[in-house]
Amino acid sequence: MNKVIYDILREWLNEALPECVHGNISFRRVRDPEDTSNHIFEIYTNVPGYLIGKAGCIYDKYKAKLLEELKHWGYNEISIVEVEGFVTHRPKKKI
């Protein structure tokens, strides 16, 4: 994925989350098993309600931005999947 996608996702988190809430986004690209020409951009997050916003207003805004950028790769659907949390690992630097 290109830098523009990352920037859109970062902007989405910055707009949607109040300072007191810690949220994460992870994503993957999936082909629809029933229609292989359709690609789904799945977003995994621990704060789906914040990303959706009241009546879907924030989701609609960023869905449009993402689909505009992703249409070149055949994506026409954005899906948000709630996850409990994220575990990350940073390898130790070798001295």
C-alpha positions in Angstrom: 0.0 0.0 0.0 1.2 3.5 -0.6 1.8 6.3 1.8 -1.5 8.0 1.0 -3.4 5.1 2.5 -1.4 5.3 5.7 -1.9 9.0 5.8 -5.7 8.6 5.4 -5.9 6.0 8.2 -3.7 8.2 10.5 -5.9 11.2 9.8 -9.0 9.1 10.5 -7.6 8.1 13.9 -6.6 11.6 14.8 -10.0 13.0 14.0 -12.1 10.2 15.5 -10.3 9.6 18.8 -10.4 12.0 21.8 -7.0 12.4 23.5 -8.0 10.2 26.4 -8.6 7.1 24.1 -5.9 4.9 22.7 -6.8 3.2 19.5 -5.2 1.2 16.8 -5.8 0.3 13.2 -4.5 -2.7 11.2 -5.7 -3.6 7.8 -5.6 -6.3 5.1 -6.7 -6.7 1.6 -9.2 -9.5 0.9 -10.7 -10.9 -2.3 -14.4 -11.5 -2.1 -14.8 -15.4 -2.3 -18.1 -15.1 -4.2 -16.8 -12.4 -6.6 -13.1 -12.5 -7.2 -13.2 -9.2 -9.1 -14.3 -7.5 -5.9 -11.7 -6.6 -3.3 -12.5 -5.8 0.3 -10.3 -3.5 2.4 -10.7 -4.8 6.0 -9.8 -2.5 8.9 -9.2 -4.1 12.3 -9.5 -1.8 15.3 -10.2 -1.8 19.0 -12.3 1.4 18.7 -14.9 0.8 16.0 -17.5 3.1 17.5 -15.2 6.1 17.4 -14.2 5.3 13.8 -17.8 5.1 12.7 -19.0 8.2 14.6 -22.5 9.4 15.2 -24.8 8.0 12.5 -21.7 6.9 10.5 -20.6 10.5 9.7 -16.9 9.9 10.2 -17.0 6.5 8.6 -18.7 7.9 5.5 -16.1 10.6 5.1 -13.1 8.4 5.3 -14.7 5.5 3.4 -15.1 7.9 0.4 -11.4 9.0 0.8 -10.1 5.5 0.9 -12.3 4.2 -1.9 -11.1 7.0 -4.1 -7.5 6.0 -3.5 -8.2 2.2 -3.6 -10.4 2.1 -6.7 -7.3 1.7 -8.9 -6.6 -1.7 -7.3 -10.2 -2.9 -7.7 -11.5 -2.2 -4.1 -15.1 -1.2 -3.8 -15.8 -2.2 -0.2 -14.5 -1.1 3.2 -15.2 -3.3 6.2 -14.5 -2.5 9.9 -13.8 -5.5 12.2 -13.7 -5.1 16.0 -10.8 -6.7 17.8 -10.1 -6.9 21.5 -6.6 -5.4 21.3 -3.2 -5.5 19.7 0.1 -7.1 20.7 3.2 -5.6 19.2 6.8 -6.6 19.3 9.8 -4.5 18.7 13.0 -6.5 18.4 15.9 -5.5 20.6 18.6 -3.6 18.9 21.9 -5.4 18.5 24.8 -3.6 20.0 
